[in-house]
Amino acid sequence: MPIYEYQCEACDNCFEKLVFTSDKGDIVCPCCGSGKTRKLLSAGSIMTASDGGGSCSPSASSGFS
């Protein structure tokens, strides 16, 4: 049951989603309802000690949907 980070291509909202293997269909943005989302690399995979960065802006929403 991995948690994936997504970004909406319609409104640029970043969000996390718990995805089950039995889930079918598009991942929908909780902010605008668009199905045009893309999976991002996990922040743990790209974080460095100097930037502390994730792939979304600091003002991006956080939490589970």
mmJSON file of the N, C-alpha and C atoms, coordinates in Angstrom:
{"data_MODEL":{"atom_site":{
"group_PDB":["ATOM","ATOM","ATOM","ATOM","ATOM","ATOM","ATOM","ATOM","ATOM","ATOM","ATOM","ATOM","ATOM","ATOM","ATOM","ATOM","ATOM","ATOM","ATOM","ATOM","ATOM","ATOM","ATOM","ATOM","ATOM","ATOM","ATOM","ATOM","ATOM","ATOM","ATOM","ATOM","ATOM","ATOM","ATOM","ATOM","ATOM","ATOM","ATOM","ATOM","ATOM","ATOM","ATOM","ATOM","ATOM","ATOM","ATOM","ATOM","ATOM","ATOM","ATOM","ATOM","ATOM","ATOM","ATOM","ATOM","ATOM","ATOM","ATOM","ATOM","ATOM","ATOM","ATOM","ATOM","ATOM","ATOM","ATOM","ATOM","ATOM","ATOM","ATOM","ATOM","ATOM","ATOM","ATOM","ATOM","ATOM","ATOM","ATOM","ATOM","ATOM","ATOM","ATOM","ATOM","ATOM","ATOM","ATOM","ATOM","ATOM","ATOM","ATOM","ATOM","ATOM","ATOM","ATOM","ATOM","ATOM","ATOM","ATOM","ATOM","ATOM","ATOM","ATOM","ATOM","ATOM","ATOM","ATOM","ATOM","ATOM","ATOM","ATOM","ATOM","ATOM","ATOM","ATOM","ATOM","ATOM","ATOM","ATOM","ATOM","ATOM","ATOM","ATOM","ATOM","ATOM","ATOM","ATOM","ATOM","ATOM","ATOM","ATOM","ATOM","ATOM","ATOM","ATOM","ATOM","ATOM","ATOM","ATOM","ATOM","ATOM","ATOM","ATOM","ATOM","ATOM","ATOM","ATOM","ATOM","ATOM","ATOM","ATOM","ATOM","ATOM","ATOM","ATOM","ATOM","ATOM","ATOM","ATOM","ATOM","ATOM","ATOM","ATOM","ATOM","ATOM","ATOM","ATOM","ATOM","ATOM","ATOM","ATOM","ATOM","ATOM","ATOM","ATOM","ATOM","ATOM","ATOM","ATOM","ATOM","ATOM","ATOM","ATOM","ATOM","ATOM","ATOM","ATOM","ATOM","ATOM","ATOM","ATOM","ATOM","ATOM","ATOM","ATOM"],
"id":[1,2,3,4,5,6,7,8,9,10,11,12,13,14,15,16,17,18,19,20,21,22,23,24,25,26,27,28,29,30,31,32,33,34,35,36,37,38,39,40,41,42,43,44,45,46,47,48,49,50,51,52,53,54,55,56,57,58,59,60,61,62,63,64,65,66,67,68,69,70,71,72,73,74,75,76,77,78,79,80,81,82,83,84,85,86,87,88,89,90,91,92,93,94,95,96,97,98,99,100,101,102,103,104,105,106,107,108,109,110,111,112,113,114,115,116,117,118,119,120,121,122,123,124,125,126,127,128,129,130,131,132,133,134,135,136,137,138,139,140,141,142,143,144,145,146,147,148,149,150,151,152,153,154,155,156,157,158,159,160,161,162,163,164,165,166,167,168,169,170,171,172,173,174,175,176,177,178,179,180,181,182,183,184,185,186,187,188,189,190,191,192,193,194,195],
"type_symbol":["N","C","C","N","C","C","N","C","C","N","C","C","N","C","C","N","C","C","N","C","C","N","C","C","N","C","C","N","C","C","N","C","C","N","C","C","N","C","C","N","C","C","N","C","C","N","C","C","N","C","C","N","C","C","N","C","C","N","C","C","N","C","C","N","C","C","N","C","C","N","C","C","N","C","C","N","C","C","N","C","C","N","C","C","N","C","C","N","C","C","N","C","C","N","C","C","N","C","C","N","C","C","N","C","C","N","C","C","N","C","C","N","C","C","N","C","C","N","C","C","N","C","C","N","C","C","N","C","C","N","C","C","N","C","C","N","C","C","N","C","C","N","C","C","N","C","C","N","C","C","N","C","C","N","C","C","N","C","C","N","C","C","N","C","C","N","C","C","N","C","C","N","C","C","N","C","C","N","C","C","N","C","C","N","C","C","N","C","C","N","C","C","N","C","C"],
"label_atom_id":["N","CA","C","N","CA","C","N","CA","C","N","CA","C","N","CA","C","N","CA","C","N","CA","C","N","CA","C","N","CA","C","N","CA","C","N","CA","C","N","CA","C","N","CA","C","N","CA","C","N","CA","C","N","CA","C","N","CA","C","N","CA","C","N","CA","C","N","CA","C","N","CA","C","N","CA","C","N","CA","C","N","CA","C","N","CA","C","N","CA","C","N","CA","C","N","CA","C","N","CA","C","N","CA","C","N","CA","C","N","CA","C","N","CA","C","N","CA","C","N","CA","C","N","CA","C","N","CA","C","N","CA","C","N","CA","C","N","CA","C","N","CA","C","N","CA","C","N","CA","C","N","CA","C","N","CA","C","N","CA","C","N","CA","C","N","CA","C","N","CA","C","N","CA","C","N","CA","C","N","CA","C","N","CA","C","N","CA","C","N","CA","C","N","CA","C","N","CA","C","N","CA","C","N","CA","C","N","CA","C","N","CA","C","N","CA","C","N","CA","C","N","CA","C","N","CA","C"],
"label_alt_id":[null,null,null,null,null,null,null,null,null,null,null,null,null,null,null,null,null,null,null,null,null,null,null,null,null,null,null,null,null,null,null,null,null,null,null,null,null,null,null,null,null,null,null,null,null,null,null,null,null,null,null,null,null,null,null,null,null,null,null,null,null,null,null,null,null,null,null,null,null,null,null,null,null,null,null,null,null,null,null,null,null,null,null,null,null,null,null,null,null,null,null,null,null,null,null,null,null,null,null,null,null,null,null,null,null,null,null,null,null,null,null,null,null,null,null,null,null,null,null,null,null,null,null,null,null,null,null,null,null,null,null,null,null,null,null,null,null,null,null,null,null,null,null,null,null,null,null,null,null,null,null,null,null,null,null,null,null,null,null,null,null,null,null,null,null,null,null,null,null,null,null,null,null,null,null,null,null,null,null,null,null,null,null,null,null,null,null,null,null,null,null,null,null,null,null],
"label_comp_id":["MET","MET","MET","PRO","PRO","PRO","ILE","ILE","ILE","TYR","TYR","TYR","GLU","GLU","GLU","TYR","TYR","TYR","GLN","GLN","GLN","CYS","CYS","CYS","GLU","GLU","GLU","ALA","ALA","ALA","CYS","CYS","CYS","ASP","ASP","ASP","ASN","ASN","ASN","CYS","CYS","CYS","PHE","PHE","PHE","GLU","GLU","GLU","LYS","LYS","LYS","LEU","LEU","LEU","VAL","VAL","VAL","PHE","PHE","PHE","THR","THR","THR","SER","SER","SER","ASP","ASP","ASP","LYS","LYS","LYS","GLY","GLY","GLY","ASP","ASP","ASP","ILE","ILE","ILE","VAL","VAL","VAL","CYS","CYS","CYS","PRO","PRO","PRO","CYS","CYS","CYS","CYS","CYS","CYS","GLY","GLY","GLY","SER","SER","SER","GLY","GLY","GLY","LYS","LYS","LYS","THR","THR","THR","ARG","ARG","ARG","LYS","LYS","LYS","LEU","LEU","LEU","LEU","LEU","LEU","SER","SER","SER","ALA","ALA","ALA","GLY","GLY","GLY","SER","SER","SER","ILE","ILE","ILE","MET","MET","MET","THR","THR","THR","ALA","ALA","ALA","SER","SER","SER","ASP","ASP","ASP","GLY","GLY","GLY","GLY","GLY","GLY","GLY","GLY","GLY","SER","SER","SER","CYS","CYS","CYS","SER","SER","SER","PRO","PRO","PRO","SER","SER","SER","ALA","ALA","ALA","SER","SER","SER","SER","SER","SER","GLY","GLY","GLY","PHE","PHE","PHE","SER","SER","SER"],
"label_asym_id":["A","A","A","A","A","A","A","A","A","A","A","A","A","A","A","A","A","A","A","A","A","A","A","A","A","A","A","A","A","A","A","A","A","A","A","A","A","A","A","A","A","A","A","A","A","A","A","A","A","A","A","A","A","A","A","A","A","A","A","A","A","A","A","A","A","A","A","A","A","A","A","A","A","A","A","A","A","A","A","A","A","A","A","A","A","A","A","A","A","A","A","A","A","A","A","A","A","A","A","A","A","A","A","A","A","A","A","A","A","A","A","A","A","A","A","A","A","A","A","A","A","A","A","A","A","A","A","A","A","A","A","A","A","A","A","A","A","A","A","A","A","A","A","A","A","A","A","A","A","A","A","A","A","A","A","A","A","A","A","A","A","A","A","A","A","A","A","A","A","A","A","A","A","A","A","A","A","A","A","A","A","A","A","A","A","A","A","A","A","A","A","A","A","A","A"],
"label_entity_id":["1","1","1","1","1","1","1","1","1","1","1","1","1","1","1","1","1","1","1","1","1","1","1","1","1","1","1","1","1","1","1","1","1","1","1","1","1","1","1","1","1","1","1","1","1","1","1","1","1","1","1","1","1","1","1","1","1","1","1","1","1","1","1","1","1","1","1","1","1","1","1","1","1","1","1","1","1","1","1","1","1","1","1","1","1","1","1","1","1","1","1","1","1","1","1","1","1","1","1","1","1","1","1","1","1","1","1","1","1","1","1","1","1","1","1","1","1","1","1","1","1","1","1","1","1","1","1","1","1","1","1","1","1","1","1","1","1","1","1","1","1","1","1","1","1","1","1","1","1","1","1","1","1","1","1","1","1","1","1","1","1","1","1","1","1","1","1","1","1","1","1","1","1","1","1","1","1","1","1","1","1","1","1","1","1","1","1","1","1","1","1","1","1","1","1"],
"label_seq_id":[1,1,1,2,2,2,3,3,3,4,4,4,5,5,5,6,6,6,7,7,7,8,8,8,9,9,9,10,10,10,11,11,11,12,12,12,13,13,13,14,14,14,15,15,15,16,16,16,17,17,17,18,18,18,19,19,19,20,20,20,21,21,21,22,22,22,23,23,23,24,24,24,25,25,25,26,26,26,27,27,27,28,28,28,29,29,29,30,30,30,31,31,31,32,32,32,33,33,33,34,34,34,35,35,35,36,36,36,37,37,37,38,38,38,39,39,39,40,40,40,41,41,41,42,42,42,43,43,43,44,44,44,45,45,45,46,46,46,47,47,47,48,48,48,49,49,49,50,50,50,51,51,51,52,52,52,53,53,53,54,54,54,55,55,55,56,56,56,57,57,57,58,58,58,59,59,59,60,60,60,61,61,61,62,62,62,63,63,63,64,64,64,65,65,65],
"pdbx_PDB_ins_code":[null,null,null,null,null,null,null,null,null,null,null,null,null,null,null,null,null,null,null,null,null,null,null,null,null,null,null,null,null,null,null,null,null,null,null,null,null,null,null,null,null,null,null,null,null,null,null,null,null,null,null,null,null,null,null,null,null,null,null,null,null,null,null,null,null,null,null,null,null,null,null,null,null,null,null,null,null,null,null,null,null,null,null,null,null,null,null,null,null,null,null,null,null,null,null,null,null,null,null,null,null,null,null,null,null,null,null,null,null,null,null,null,null,null,null,null,null,null,null,null,null,null,null,null,null,null,null,null,null,null,null,null,null,null,null,null,null,null,null,null,null,null,null,null,null,null,null,null,null,null,null,null,null,null,null,null,null,null,null,null,null,null,null,null,null,null,null,null,null,null,null,null,null,null,null,null,null,null,null,null,null,null,null,null,null,null,null,null,null,null,null,null,null,null,null],
"Cartn_x":[0.831,0.0,0.876,1.521,2.419,1.664,2.292,1.771,2.579,1.879,2.528,2.213,3.133,2.927,2.568,1.554,1.066,1.022,1.066,0.868,-0.197,-1.148,-2.215,-1.683,-1.918,-1.467,-2.409,-3.61,-4.576,-4.367,-4.14,-4.039,-2.706,-1.786,-0.455,-0.487,-1.636,-1.73,-0.916,-0.149,0.573,-0.169,-0.29,-0.996,-0.463,-0.747,-0.332,-1.567,-1.375,-2.494,-2.022,-2.756,-2.513,-3.137,-2.327,-2.796,-2.722,-3.856,-3.934,-3.782,-3.293,-3.117,-4.455,-5.528,-6.848,-7.509,-6.905,-7.476,-7.444,-8.525,-8.608,-9.054,-8.697,-9.125,-8.067,-8.422,-7.502,-7.384,-6.243,-6.051,-6.602,-7.51,-8.203,-7.664,-7.434,-6.952,-8.032,-7.682,-8.674,-9.014,-8.205,-8.422,-9.395,-9.163,-9.987,-10.797,-10.529,-11.272,-10.775,-9.682,-9.145,-8.502,-8.634,-7.985,-6.631,-6.202,-4.904,-3.829,-3.374,-2.359,-1.167,-0.021,1.169,1.857,2.398,3.097,4.478,4.864,6.168,7.124,8.4,9.391,9.204,9.372,9.208,10.306,9.966,10.92,12.129,11.929,13.037,14.047,13.593,14.478,15.338,14.868,15.595,16.092,15.859,16.25,17.762,18.343,19.75,19.871,20.989,21.178,21.186,21.622,21.757,20.452,19.558,18.348,17.107,17.113,15.945,14.706,14.915,13.806,12.992,11.755,10.846,10.572,9.64,9.368,8.262,7.586,6.51,6.966,6.274,6.612,6.348,7.001,6.801,5.362,4.6,3.226,2.255,2.768,1.903,1.208,0.04,-0.699,0.008,-0.29,0.298,-0.782,-0.479,-1.433,-1.967,-2.889,-3.441,-4.793,-5.14,-6.455,-7.177],
"Cartn_y":[-1.186,0.0,1.25,1.52,2.682,3.993,5.023,6.38,7.06,7.579,8.252,9.738,10.536,11.973,12.279,13.105,13.474,14.989,15.453,16.867,16.97,17.874,18.094,18.975,18.568,19.357,20.514,20.488,21.562,22.732,22.436,23.523,23.538,22.631,22.518,22.113,21.677,21.215,19.936,19.845,18.631,17.943,16.618,15.87,14.455,13.788,12.411,11.523,10.306,9.377,7.981,7.342,5.956,5.11,4.33,3.59,2.088,1.437,-0.004,-0.675,-1.896,-2.591,-2.863,-2.914,-3.169,-1.895,-0.719,0.543,0.584,1.051,1.2,2.62,3.096,4.419,5.476,6.686,7.814,8.319,8.902,9.601,11.006,11.423,12.698,13.703,14.926,16.001,16.36,16.374,16.72,18.213,19.019,20.466,20.883,20.405,20.854,19.744,18.486,17.371,16.874,17.423,17.014,15.631,14.863,13.566,13.65,14.864,15.059,15.244,14.131,14.16,13.338,13.633,12.836,12.476,11.265,10.784,11.42,11.888,12.513,11.519,11.792,11.024,11.333,10.343,10.602,11.545,12.394,13.374,12.673,11.52,10.779,10.329,10.133,9.682,10.803,12.046,13.144,14.183,13.979,14.948,14.899,16.072,16.154,16.945,16.809,17.49,19.002,19.501,20.946,21.636,20.962,21.672,21.264,20.091,19.642,19.561,19.576,19.786,18.589,18.879,17.928,18.46,17.869,18.28,19.314,19.618,20.615,21.883,22.963,24.242,24.216,25.1,25.131,25.415,26.065,26.397,25.292,24.198,23.116,22.462,21.916,21.256,19.982,19.545,18.296,17.479,16.234,15.36,14.312,13.547,12.455,12.835,12.25,12.486,11.186],
"Cartn_z":[0.0,0.0,0.0,-1.081,-1.118,-1.219,-0.696,-0.816,-1.914,-2.899,-4.015,-3.965,-4.484,-4.596,-6.054,-6.226,-7.546,-7.68,-8.911,-9.204,-10.288,-10.064,-11.032,-12.156,-13.386,-14.527,-14.817,-14.237,-14.461,-13.5,-12.201,-11.211,-10.463,-10.77,-10.148,-8.677,-8.179,-6.799,-6.627,-5.542,-5.197,-4.063,-4.16,-3.132,-3.074,-1.952,-1.756,-1.801,-2.26,-2.39,-2.012,-1.125,-0.78,-1.875,-2.58,-3.742,-3.455,-3.603,-3.423,-4.792,-4.812,-6.082,-6.761,-5.99,-6.573,-7.112,-6.869,-7.36,-8.878,-9.44,-10.884,-11.19,-12.365,-12.783,-12.575,-12.972,-12.88,-11.445,-11.148,-9.885,-10.089,-9.23,-9.384,-8.374,-8.819,-7.954,-6.931,-5.634,-4.623,-4.607,-5.257,-5.274,-6.379,-7.595,-8.729,-9.384,-9.03,-9.586,-10.94,-11.433,-12.725,-12.631,-13.69,-13.788,-14.464,-14.801,-15.462,-14.395,-13.842,-12.796,-13.244,-12.636,-12.935,-11.633,-11.604,-10.419,-10.374,-9.202,-9.008,-8.358,-8.478,-7.736,-6.263,-5.426,-4.001,-3.525,-2.575,-2.056,-1.44,-0.84,-0.261,-1.301,-2.519,-3.587,-4.147,-4.031,-4.648,-3.651,-2.373,-1.363,-1.131,-0.997,-0.632,0.656,1.331,2.613,2.439,1.299,1.139,0.772,0.036,-0.374,0.398,1.013,1.754,0.888,-0.404,-1.319,-1.669,-1.916,-2.529,-3.925,-4.583,-5.952,-6.059,-4.956,-4.985,-4.292,-4.572,-3.975,-2.475,-1.697,-0.248,0.148,-0.706,-0.37,-0.767,-1.277,-1.735,-0.55,-0.805,0.247,0.651,1.86,2.325,2.993,3.229,3.884,2.929,3.439,2.649,2.124,0.974,0.421,0.257],
"occupancy":[1.0,1.0,1.0,1.0,1.0,1.0,1.0,1.0,1.0,1.0,1.0,1.0,1.0,1.0,1.0,1.0,1.0,1.0,1.0,1.0,1.0,1.0,1.0,1.0,1.0,1.0,1.0,1.0,1.0,1.0,1.0,1.0,1.0,1.0,1.0,1.0,1.0,1.0,1.0,1.0,1.0,1.0,1.0,1.0,1.0,1.0,1.0,1.0,1.0,1.0,1.0,1.0,1.0,1.0,1.0,1.0,1.0,1.0,1.0,1.0,1.0,1.0,1.0,1.0,1.0,1.0,1.0,1.0,1.0,1.0,1.0,1.0,1.0,1.0,1.0,1.0,1.0,1.0,1.0,1.0,1.0,1.0,1.0,1.0,1.0,1.0,1.0,1.0,1.0,1.0,1.0,1.0,1.0,1.0,1.0,1.0,1.0,1.0,1.0,1.0,1.0,1.0,1.0,1.0,1.0,1.0,1.0,1.0,1.0,1.0,1.0,1.0,1.0,1.0,1.0,1.0,1.0,1.0,1.0,1.0,1.0,1.0,1.0,1.0,1.0,1.0,1.0,1.0,1.0,1.0,1.0,1.0,1.0,1.0,1.0,1.0,1.0,1.0,1.0,1.0,1.0,1.0,1.0,1.0,1.0,1.0,1.0,1.0,1.0,1.0,1.0,1.0,1.0,1.0,1.0,1.0,1.0,1.0,1.0,1.0,1.0,1.0,1.0,1.0,1.0,1.0,1.0,1.0,1.0,1.0,1.0,1.0,1.0,1.0,1.0,1.0,1.0,1.0,1.0,1.0,1.0,1.0,1.0,1.0,1.0,1.0,1.0,1.0,1.0,1.0,1.0,1.0,1.0,1.0,1.0],
"B_iso_or_equiv":[0.0,0.0,0.0,0.0,0.0,0.0,0.0,0.0,0.0,0.0,0.0,0.0,0.0,0.0,0.0,0.0,0.0,0.0,0.0,0.0,0.0,0.0,0.0,0.0,0.0,0.0,0.0,0.0,0.0,0.0,0.0,0.0,0.0,0.0,0.0,0.0,0.0,0.0,0.0,0.0,0.0,0.0,0.0,0.0,0.0,0.0,0.0,0.0,0.0,0.0,0.0,0.0,0.0,0.0,0.0,0.0,0.0,0.0,0.0,0.0,0.0,0.0,0.0,0.0,0.0,0.0,0.0,0.0,0.0,0.0,0.0,0.0,0.0,0.0,0.0,0.0,0.0,0.0,0.0,0.0,0.0,0.0,0.0,0.0,0.0,0.0,0.0,0.0,0.0,0.0,0.0,0.0,0.0,0.0,0.0,0.0,0.0,0.0,0.0,0.0,0.0,0.0,0.0,0.0,0.0,0.0,0.0,0.0,0.0,0.0,0.0,0.0,0.0,0.0,0.0,0.0,0.0,0.0,0.0,0.0,0.0,0.0,0.0,0.0,0.0,0.0,0.0,0.0,0.0,0.0,0.0,0.0,0.0,0.0,0.0,0.0,0.0,0.0,0.0,0.0,0.0,0.0,0.0,0.0,0.0,0.0,0.0,0.0,0.0,0.0,0.0,0.0,0.0,0.0,0.0,0.0,0.0,0.0,0.0,0.0,0.0,0.0,0.0,0.0,0.0,0.0,0.0,0.0,0.0,0.0,0.0,0.0,0.0,0.0,0.0,0.0,0.0,0.0,0.0,0.0,0.0,0.0,0.0,0.0,0.0,0.0,0.0,0.0,0.0,0.0,0.0,0.0,0.0,0.0,0.0],
"pdbx_formal_charge":[null,null,null,null,null,null,null,null,null,null,null,null,null,null,null,null,null,null,null,null,null,null,null,null,null,null,null,null,null,null,null,null,null,null,null,null,null,null,null,null,null,null,null,null,null,null,null,null,null,null,null,null,null,null,null,null,null,null,null,null,null,null,null,null,null,null,null,null,null,null,null,null,null,null,null,null,null,null,null,null,null,null,null,null,null,null,null,null,null,null,null,null,null,null,null,null,null,null,null,null,null,null,null,null,null,null,null,null,null,null,null,null,null,null,null,null,null,null,null,null,null,null,null,null,null,null,null,null,null,null,null,null,null,null,null,null,null,null,null,null,null,null,null,null,null,null,null,null,null,null,null,null,null,null,null,null,null,null,null,null,null,null,null,null,null,null,null,null,null,null,null,null,null,null,null,null,null,null,null,null,null,null,null,null,null,null,null,null,null,null,null,null,null,null,null],
"auth_seq_id":[1,1,1,2,2,2,3,3,3,4,4,4,5,5,5,6,6,6,7,7,7,8,8,8,9,9,9,10,10,10,11,11,11,12,12,12,13,13,13,14,14,14,15,15,15,16,16,16,17,17,17,18,18,18,19,19,19,20,20,20,21,21,21,22,22,22,23,23,23,24,24,24,25,25,25,26,26,26,27,27,27,28,28,28,29,29,29,30,30,30,31,31,31,32,32,32,33,33,33,34,34,34,35,35,35,36,36,36,37,37,37,38,38,38,39,39,39,40,40,40,41,41,41,42,42,42,43,43,43,44,44,44,45,45,45,46,46,46,47,47,47,48,48,48,49,49,49,50,50,50,51,51,51,52,52,52,53,53,53,54,54,54,55,55,55,56,56,56,57,57,57,58,58,58,59,59,59,60,60,60,61,61,61,62,62,62,63,63,63,64,64,64,65,65,65],
"auth_comp_id":["MET","MET","MET","PRO","PRO","PRO","ILE","ILE","ILE","TYR","TYR","TYR","GLU","GLU","GLU","TYR","TYR","TYR","GLN","GLN","GLN","CYS","CYS","CYS","GLU","GLU","GLU","ALA","ALA","ALA","CYS","CYS","CYS","ASP","ASP","ASP","ASN","ASN","ASN","CYS","CYS","CYS","PHE","PHE","PHE","GLU","GLU","GLU","LYS","LYS","LYS","LEU","LEU","LEU","VAL","VAL","VAL","PHE","PHE","PHE","THR","THR","THR","SER","SER","SER","ASP","ASP","ASP","LYS","LYS","LYS","GLY","GLY","GLY","ASP","ASP","ASP","ILE","ILE","ILE","VAL","VAL","VAL","CYS","CYS","CYS","PRO","PRO","PRO","CYS","CYS","CYS","CYS","CYS","CYS","GLY","GLY","GLY","SER","SER","SER","GLY","GLY","GLY","LYS","LYS","LYS","THR","THR","THR","ARG","ARG","ARG","LYS","LYS","LYS","LEU","LEU","LEU","LEU","LEU","LEU","SER","SER","SER","ALA","ALA","ALA","GLY","GLY","GLY","SER","SER","SER","ILE","ILE","ILE","MET","MET","MET","THR","THR","THR","ALA","ALA","ALA","SER","SER","SER","ASP","ASP","ASP","GLY","GLY","GLY","GLY","GLY","GLY","GLY","GLY","GLY","SER","SER","SER","CYS","CYS","CYS","SER","SER","SER","PRO","PRO","PRO","SER","SER","SER","ALA","ALA","ALA","SER","SER","SER","SER","SER","SER","GLY","GLY","GLY","PHE","PHE","PHE","SER","SER","SER"],
"auth_asym_id":["A","A","A","A","A","A","A","A","A","A","A","A","A","A","A","A","A","A","A","A","A","A","A","A","A","A","A","A","A","A","A","A","A","A","A","A","A","A","A","A","A","A","A","A","A","A","A","A","A","A","A","A","A","A","A","A","A","A","A","A","A","A","A","A","A","A","A","A","A","A","A","A","A","A","A","A","A","A","A","A","A","A","A","A","A","A","A","A","A","A","A","A","A","A","A","A","A","A","A","A","A","A","A","A","A","A","A","A","A","A","A","A","A","A","A","A","A","A","A","A","A","A","A","A","A","A","A","A","A","A","A","A","A","A","A","A","A","A","A","A","A","A","A","A","A","A","A","A","A","A","A","A","A","A","A","A","A","A","A","A","A","A","A","A","A","A","A","A","A","A","A","A","A","A","A","A","A","A","A","A","A","A","A","A","A","A","A","A","A","A","A","A","A","A","A"],
"auth_atom_id":["N","CA","C","N","CA","C","N","CA","C","N","CA","C","N","CA","C","N","CA","C","N","CA","C","N","CA","C","N","CA","C","N","CA","C","N","CA","C","N","CA","C","N","CA","C","N","CA","C","N","CA","C","N","CA","C","N","CA","C","N","CA","C","N","CA","C","N","CA","C","N","CA","C","N","CA","C","N","CA","C","N","CA","C","N","CA","C","N","CA","C","N","CA","C","N","CA","C","N","CA","C","N","CA","C","N","CA","C","N","CA","C","N","CA","C","N","CA","C","N","CA","C","N","CA","C","N","CA","C","N","CA","C","N","CA","C","N","CA","C","N","CA","C","N","CA","C","N","CA","C","N","CA","C","N","CA","C","N","CA","C","N","CA","C","N","CA","C","N","CA","C","N","CA","C","N","CA","C","N","CA","C","N","CA","C","N","CA","C","N","CA","C","N","CA","C","N","CA","C","N","CA","C","N","CA","C","N","CA","C","N","CA","C","N","CA","C","N","CA","C","N","CA","C","N","CA","C"],
"pdbx_PDB_model_num":[1,1,1,1,1,1,1,1,1,1,1,1,1,1,1,1,1,1,1,1,1,1,1,1,1,1,1,1,1,1,1,1,1,1,1,1,1,1,1,1,1,1,1,1,1,1,1,1,1,1,1,1,1,1,1,1,1,1,1,1,1,1,1,1,1,1,1,1,1,1,1,1,1,1,1,1,1,1,1,1,1,1,1,1,1,1,1,1,1,1,1,1,1,1,1,1,1,1,1,1,1,1,1,1,1,1,1,1,1,1,1,1,1,1,1,1,1,1,1,1,1,1,1,1,1,1,1,1,1,1,1,1,1,1,1,1,1,1,1,1,1,1,1,1,1,1,1,1,1,1,1,1,1,1,1,1,1,1,1,1,1,1,1,1,1,1,1,1,1,1,1,1,1,1,1,1,1,1,1,1,1,1,1,1,1,1,1,1,1,1,1,1,1,1,1]
}}}
